Amino acid sequence: MSLIFICAIILSTLQSILFWERKAGISVMLFTISFLIGFIYLMYKHKKVENKKAFIMVIPIFLLSVTYFIFHNIVFQMINACAMVVLAMIMCIYATRMYVKIQELLIKIIEILSGSLESISDVIDELKSKFRKIEDNENEKSIKIKQWIKSFIYAIPVILIVFILLMSADSVFANIFDGMIGEVRNIFMAENFVMFCLRVSIIIIFFFIFSGFFVNILKSNTMFNSESKEKIIKIRIENMTINMILTILNIFYCIFSIIQFTNLFSNIDTNNFDYATYARQGFFQLMFISFINIVMILLAKGNKVSVGNYSKGMSIIMLVFTIVILLSAFFRMNLYEKAYGYTYLRLLVYYILATEFVLILPIGLWILGKKIDILKWTIGIVTIMLVVLNFSNIESTIAKRNVDRYFENQEENEIDLDYLFHNTGTDAVGQIKRLLNAKDEIVVKRVNAYLRKIKEELQDTETNWQEINLSEIKAKEELIHIK
């Protein structure tokens, strides 16, 4: 337990040093590295590692933490914080067991969250017992420690008096220690003292959170380590019900696919049909339907009763129709963005559709009876796509595509400057700067004013080492000549 407490103290103190009154930057990467090293060390020390392959999850967790240093995307900073926590929990679950079912994975994630809070009471009991041992242990070492503390307390008044006299006697000596005394004085001022107490309180809270988490994962008889077969939720659906749902849905999808090939993919009679408006009618609905299809296929294959050739055939047909639905959603989005430009949501739809496309291959092999751990494949593909999405620098991509679209035909195409100014940050500065070459003087004037504002904000902001961010550094270089 001592190692757990030491690790918790280090991490809780480190989070205060890195994040207290600081923006996210290189600090996230440094803290993530520290946490991963400490936690993996504790797992090996407590002999809890059953599956070393689980530590492959360290790579995406680290890469997501690096994005806080490279990019400056507020939206993805929030998404990645949640993603790193979830990936860390998945790593814990797989590291402590060789095989995990999807129901068990969800239950274990809940057990990590609730069990860590529950284990805080064990941490408190352990700390109480340690303090009692110190009080009861009246050996020679403890007596010497108490004597040392008493001697130090008695010496403080004498030291302070001599120190004050020396400072008043020599100005050079006083200047040396003036900064240190100023910091101490600031701490005990009314406002700063409150903040100091708050900061210490947060360190203590995080100490208990980290300790509870480590105890829950590493100790026996905790919520996370309790084995109960009753916890596994088994979803069992009648064979006839599965087949009926698959058959009826496939009939609908067949009709839908025919409509797509005749009206959307063929792109006939463009003079009398507004394809951008038509495309707008359904890409979100189709994306949701594709999710439903994948869930239905997983239920059909995962249901032990439903293993007949008919169910397998219907699942394959549904998978084919799912590809058609995904293509339709992709095609609609492509038409719509060409007409109205590029936004966060529209690019995210592309990535979600691409992720589903990639998932179809392992799901298809799984339906055909290949021995595939579909849960691992799903987690792996989704994680890889999330990392790829982060490193695609989405804000810069949005700005680049909108600027490229505008420059293709400046007389007819419009550019939504309000969207770019309010929904992108320093990652997009280089692309927005290209608009200074636009023919429209109003566009040039607005862009110049925006870039000047960003430059002033970056110059006025004092950056601490914890907040170092390459995107802001690069933006400052881009804006040197902006007046």
N, C-alpha and C positions, 0 to 999 in steps of 0.2 A: 504493500500500500504506500510505502514511503516514496517509491519511484513514481507512482501515479501522482502523488501530491507535488513532488518536485517538478514534474512535467507540467502539471496544471498551473503551478505558480509561475513558471517560465512563460507559458503561453498567455496567461491572463495579464502578466506584466508587459509582455511584448505587444499584445493588442492595444494596450494603452499608449505605449511609446509610438506605435505605428499609425494609429487611427484617431487618437484624441484630437479633436478640432482640426482634422486634416482631411483633405480630399483623397479619394482613392487614386492610387498611382502604383509606383513600384512596391509600395507597402503591402499590397495584396499578394503579390508574388512572393515576397520575403516571408510573410506570415504563413502562406500555404506550404512553402517548402519546410518551414520549421514544424508546422503541425504534422505533415506527412512523415517527416523523419522521426519525430517524437512518438507518434502513434504506432508506426510500423515497428520501431524499436521495442515498444511496450508489448506489442502482440507477440513478437518473437521471444521476449523475455518471459512472458507468461505462458508460452507454448500454446498459443491459440491458433496458430496458422495451420490449417488443414489443406489449403489450396493456394500455392504460391502464384499460380497464374492470375489470381484475382488482382494482384498488384499491377497488372497491365493498366488498370484504371488510373494509376498515378499519372500516366502520360496525358490523357485528356484533362484531368484536373489541373495539372501544371500548366498546360497550354491555355486553358481558360483563364487562369490567374495571370498569365503573361499579357493577355489582351488589355488588362487594366494599365499596363505599362506602355504598350504600343499605341493603343487607340484611346479615344475619349468619347465613348458612346454611352450616354446615360441609360438608355433603354436596355442595352445588352449588359451593362454593369449590374442591373437588377436581375435580369434573367440568369446571368452567369453565376451570381451569388447563390441563387436557388439551385441551379444545375450542379454546382460544385458540392453543395451539401448533399444532394440526392446521390450523386456519383460516389461520394465518400461513404455514404451509408450502404450503397450497393456493394462497394469494395469490401466493407466489413462483413457483410452477409456472405458473400462468396468466399472470402478468405477463411471463414470459420466452418465452412461445409463444402463438400464436393459437388453436390447437386441441389438445385433450388427450383421448386415449382413456382409458377406465376402467383398462385394464391399465397404460398408461403412467403414469397418476396414482399408482397404488399403487407402481410401481417408483420413480418420482421421489421419493416420500415417503421410501422406504427409502434412496435415494441422498442425500437431504438429511441424514438422521440419521447414516448411516455415513460419508458423504463429509465431513461437518463434522469428525468425529473424525480422519479421514485427513488433512484439510487442516491440522491442528494441526502436523504435521511441517513443512509448507511455511512456516507462521508462525514456527516455531523457526529454520528455515534463514534466513529473511528477517531476523529479529532478529540472528542471528549475523553476517550480512553487513553489517548497519548498524553494529554495534559495531566490526567490523574496519575499516570506512571511517573511523569516528571516530578509531580508534587510528592509522591510517596517514596521516590527513590532518593534517599538521603545519603548517598555515598560521597566519597571524597571529591569526585569530579563535580557533582551538583553543588556541593558546599563552596567550592572554589569559584564556580560561575556566579553564585549569589554574592559572594564577597567582592568579586570583580565588578558586578553591577552596582553594588553599594558604594564602592570606592569611586567609581566613575561619577555617580550622582553627587557625592560629596565634593569631588574635584571641580565640577562644573562652575560654581560661583567664583572660585579662585581663578580659574582659567579665563572666565569672562572679564573679570576685573583687570587682569594683566593685559588681556587682548585690547580692551578699550583704552587703557593707558598708553599702550604702544601705538595705537592708531592716532591718538591725539598728539603723541610726541613726534611722529614722523609722517609727513604727508605722502612720501613715496610708498611707505609701508601701507598706509591707509588706502591708496589708490589700487594697490594690488588686490586687496580684499573687498574693495568697494562694490564690485559687481556681484560677488557672492552674497554679501550682506543685503544688497538691494533685492536679490531674488528671494531671500528668506523673508525680508520685510514685506514683499509683495504677497507672499503666500498667506501671511497672517493679517492682511488687510481684509475688510469685511467681504467684498465681492469675491476676491481671489481665494479667500479661505473657504467660502462656500463651494467654489468650483473644485478646490483641492479635495475637500471632503467627498464631493460627488465623484470625482475621478477615482479616489481610493475605494469608494463604495462599489463602483462599476468593476474595478479590478477584483474585488472580493466576490461579486456576483458571478463574474466569468470564471473565477477559480472554482466555485461550486458547480457551475455548468460543465466545465471541462472534466472535473473530478467525477461528477455523476455519469458523464458519458463514458469515461474510461472504465469506471467500476462496472457499469452496466454491460459493457462489451467483454471485459477481461475476467471478471469474477464469476464464479459458479453460483447457481441458484438465483440469478437475477431474472428480470422479465425477458431479456433478450436470449439468455442461455437456457431458459426452461423449455423442456420438450413436452409438447402435448399434441397428440394426434387429433384431438377434438377441435383444435384451432383451425385445421385445414378445411377450408370451405370447398365442398364438392358441388359443382354445377352439373346436374344431370337432366337432360331433356330427352323426351321420348323420340325414338327414331322417326315415327310418322310425322311428328311436329317439325323436326329439322328438315325432312325431305319436302314437306308441303311448303315451308317458308322458302327454301332454296328454289323450288320449282316455280312458284308464283313470282318471286323476284326476278328470276331469269327470264320469264315471259315479258315482264315489264321492261327489263334491260334490253331485250332483243328489239322491242318496238322502239325504245329510246335510241339504240344504236343505229337503226335504220334511218331515223330522223336526223341524227347527227351527220351521217354520211351523205344524205341528200340535201340538207339545208346548210350545215355549218362547214364541214370539211370540203365540200365541193365548191362552195363560195360562188354560187350561180346568181346571175341577175343582180349585180352589185348596184345598179342604178336605182332599183326600186326597193332596196333593202338596206337598212342601216345595221351593218354587222357589229359595230361597236356597241350600239344600244342592245342588240340581241345578245351579245356576249356578256353584257353587264347583268343579264337576268339570272345567271345561274352558277358562276364558278364557286362561290362559297357553299351553295347547296350541294353541288356535285362533290366537292371536297369532303363534306360531311357524310354524304352517301358512301363514298369510297371507304371511309372509316368504318361505317356500319357493315359494309361487305366484308372487310377484313376480319372484323369481330365475329361475324356469322360463320366465316370459313374456319376460323380458329375453334369456335364452339363445335362445329360439325366434326372436325378432325379430332378435337380433344375429348369429345363425348365417347366414352367407351362402348356405349350401346350402338352408336352410329358409325359403323366401320364398313358398311356394305358398299358394293361397287356403284350403286345408284347414287348414294351420298357423295362418294368420291368424284363421280362424273359430274354431278351438279356443282360441286365445289370448284372443279377445274373450269367449268363453263362460266361460273360466276367470276372467277379470277380473270378470265378473258374479257368479260364485260366490264370488270373493274378497270382494266387497262384502257378500254374504250372511253369510260367515264373520266379517267384521269387525263387522257389525251384531249377530250372535249373541254375539260376545265382549263387545261394548259392553253389550248387554242383560243378559248374565249378570253382568257387573261391577256394573251398576246395581242389580240385584236383591240382590246380595251385600252391597254397601256400605250399602244401606238397612237390611239386617238386622243388620249387624255394625259399622257405622261407617266412618270414613275414615282411611286411612293413606297414607304416602309412596308405597308400592308401588302401591296401588290408583289413586291420582291419576296416577302415572306411566304406568300402563297406558292411561288415558284419552288422555293426550298422544301416546303411541305409536300408538294406534289412529287418533287424529285425523290424525297425520302421514301414516299409510298412506292414509287416505281422500283427503287432498289430493293425494298422489302418483298416485292412480289416474287422475286427469284427464289429466296430461301423458303417462302411460304409454299410455292409451287412444288419444290422438291420435297417438302415436308408432307404435303397432301399425297404425293406419289409413293410415300412410304420410306423415304430416305431417312437415315438416323441423324437427325439434326436437332440440336437444342435450340428450339425456336426463340426461347426467351433470351438466351445469350446473343443470338444473332440480332434480335430486335434492339436490345440495349446497345450492342456494338454499332449497328448502323445508325441509330438515332444519335448516339454520342459523336460519331465521326462527322455526321452531317452538321451537328451543332458547332463543332470545332471549325469545320470548313466555312460555315456561315459567318462565324466571328472573324476569321482571318480574311474573308472576302472584302472587309472594310466597307460595310453596306452603305454608310453615309456618303463616302466618296463615290461609290458605285451609283447611288441615286443621283447625286449631283452631276456626275459625268454623263450619264445617259440622258438626263434632262437637258443639259447644255448641248450635247451632240445633236439631240433632236431639234433644238432651237436653231442651231447653226445650219442644219440641213436646208431650212427654208425660213429665213428670218422675217420675210414679208407675210407669210401665212401662219407659221407656228407661233404660239405664245408660250411664255415660260412663267411658271408660278413662282415668282420670287418670294412671296410671303411664305409659301411652304418651305422653300429652301432655307430662308432666314430663321424660321421658327422651329424647324424640325431637324436641322443638321448643325454640327458644331465645327470644331477645329479640324476634324477628319476631312471635311469637304471644302476647306478654304482654298486649296490649290485649284480645284475644279471651278468653284464659283469665281475665282479671280480671272478665269478665261473670258468671262462675260464683259470684262473691261474693253474687249475688242469688238463688242456688238455695235451694229449700225444705229440702233435706237439710243439716242442720247439720254432718254429717261431711264432706260435700263442701266446704262453706264453710271449715271449719277446715283441711282439707288444702290447699286453694287458697291461703288466706291465709298458711300456713306456707311454701308454695312461693314465693309472690310476695315474702315477706319475705327469703327466702334469696337470691333473684335481686337484690333491692335491695341487700342487704349486699355481695354479690359485685361489683356495679357500683360501689358507693361505695368499696370497698377497693381496687379496681383503678385504678392510676394510668395514664391514657391519654396517650400521646405523640401528637404531631401526625401522625405516620405512620399511627397506628392509628385515626384519626377515623372513626367509623361512625354513620350517621344512625339506624340501628335501635337502637343502644345509647342514643343521646341521647334518642330518643323513648320508650324503655322507662323511662329514669330519670324522665321527666316523668309517665308513667303511674303510677309507683310512689311518687310524692311523699307521698301520704296513707296509704300502707300502713304499719301499725304492728305 
